[in-house]
Amino acid sequence: MFSGGDYDEVRRWLANFVASHAKREGPRVEAVVEADGEREGRSYGVRLRLGERVVPPPGADPIELSYGEVRDRRGELGWCQALATRIRTVARALADGPREERKSA
């Protein structure tokens, strides 16, 4: 049903998907989908941001997804559930934050 699409369309879908699931764990968590430069037309890098904190942090490898995988599998419920679980796990850890930050918030 949702399979296929050009690189930009799939990027938009992925950004919306990641944001939707991340915000279920923390309403202020933002999705960052890297799609420019060497990635363009080939892959996406996913990070989550909450204020100044970014996970995975800059300098570390992002969550990597190939364009072909997302394009071909975004219509598969099982694949989407697995990706949602992965995103929500990272978002939950980010939203919970270090104990010191939670005390001052």
C-alpha positions as CSV (number, residue, x, y, z in Angstrom):
1,M,0.0,0.0,0.0
2,F,2.8,2.5,0.9
3,S,5.7,0.8,-0.8
4,G,7.6,2.6,-3.5
5,G,8.2,6.3,-3.9
6,D,11.1,8.6,-4.9
7,Y,13.9,9.4,-2.5
8,D,12.3,12.7,-1.2
9,E,8.9,11.2,-0.8
10,V,10.3,8.3,1.2
11,R,12.4,10.7,3.3
12,R,9.2,12.7,4.2
13,W,7.4,9.5,5.1
14,L,10.3,8.4,7.3
15,A,10.6,11.8,9.0
16,N,6.9,11.7,9.9
17,F,7.0,8.1,11.0
18,V,10.0,8.7,13.3
19,A,8.6,11.9,14.7
20,S,5.3,10.3,15.4
21,H,6.7,7.4,17.3
22,A,9.4,9.4,19.1
23,K,6.8,11.9,20.4
24,R,4.8,9.1,22.0
25,E,7.7,8.7,24.4
26,G,8.4,12.4,24.9
27,P,6.3,15.2,23.2
28,R,9.3,17.4,22.8
29,V,11.5,14.8,21.1
30,E,12.3,15.8,17.5
31,A,13.2,13.6,14.6
32,V,16.3,14.4,12.5
33,V,16.6,12.5,9.2
34,E,19.9,13.1,7.4
35,A,19.5,12.7,3.7
36,D,22.0,15.1,2.0
37,G,25.5,14.8,0.7
38,E,26.9,11.3,0.3
39,R,23.5,9.8,1.5
40,E,21.4,11.4,-1.2
41,G,19.5,8.8,-3.2
42,R,21.1,5.9,-1.2
43,S,20.4,6.0,2.5
44,Y,19.0,7.9,5.6
45,G,20.6,8.6,8.9
46,V,18.2,9.0,11.8
47,R,18.8,10.8,15.1
48,L,16.6,12.1,17.8
49,R,16.9,15.5,19.5
50,L,15.6,16.9,22.8
51,G,16.9,20.4,23.4
52,E,20.7,20.2,23.2
53,R,20.9,16.4,23.5
54,V,21.1,14.4,20.3
55,V,21.0,10.5,20.1
56,P,23.1,9.0,18.6
57,P,25.4,12.0,19.3
58,P,27.2,13.9,16.5
59,G,30.3,12.0,15.6
60,A,28.6,8.7,16.3
61,D,26.9,6.7,13.5
62,P,23.2,7.5,13.3
63,I,20.5,4.8,12.9
64,E,21.2,3.8,9.3
65,L,18.4,2.8,6.9
66,S,18.9,2.3,3.2
67,Y,16.6,4.1,0.8
68,G,15.7,0.7,-0.9
69,E,14.8,-0.9,2.4
70,V,12.5,1.9,3.5
71,R,11.0,2.3,0.1
72,D,10.2,-1.4,-0.3
73,R,9.2,-2.2,3.3
74,R,7.3,0.8,4.6
75,G,4.1,-1.0,3.7
76,E,4.9,-4.0,5.8
77,L,3.3,-4.0,9.3
78,G,6.0,-6.2,10.9
79,W,8.8,-4.0,9.6
80,C,7.1,-0.8,10.7
81,Q,6.5,-2.3,14.1
82,A,10.1,-3.2,14.5
83,L,11.3,0.2,13.4
84,A,8.7,1.9,15.7
85,T,10.0,-0.2,18.7
86,R,13.6,0.8,17.9
87,I,12.7,4.5,17.6
88,R,10.6,4.5,20.8
89,T,13.3,2.8,22.8
90,V,15.8,5.5,21.8
91,A,13.2,8.2,22.4
92,R,12.3,6.9,25.8
93,A,16.0,6.9,26.9
94,L,16.4,10.4,25.5
95,A,13.2,11.7,27.2
96,D,14.1,10.1,30.5
97,G,17.5,11.8,30.3
98,P,20.2,11.7,32.9
99,R,18.9,11.8,36.5
100,E,20.5,15.3,37.1
101,E,18.6,16.8,34.1
102,R,15.3,15.4,35.3
103,K,15.7,16.9,38.8
104,S,16.3,20.4,37.4
105,A,13.5,20.3,34.9
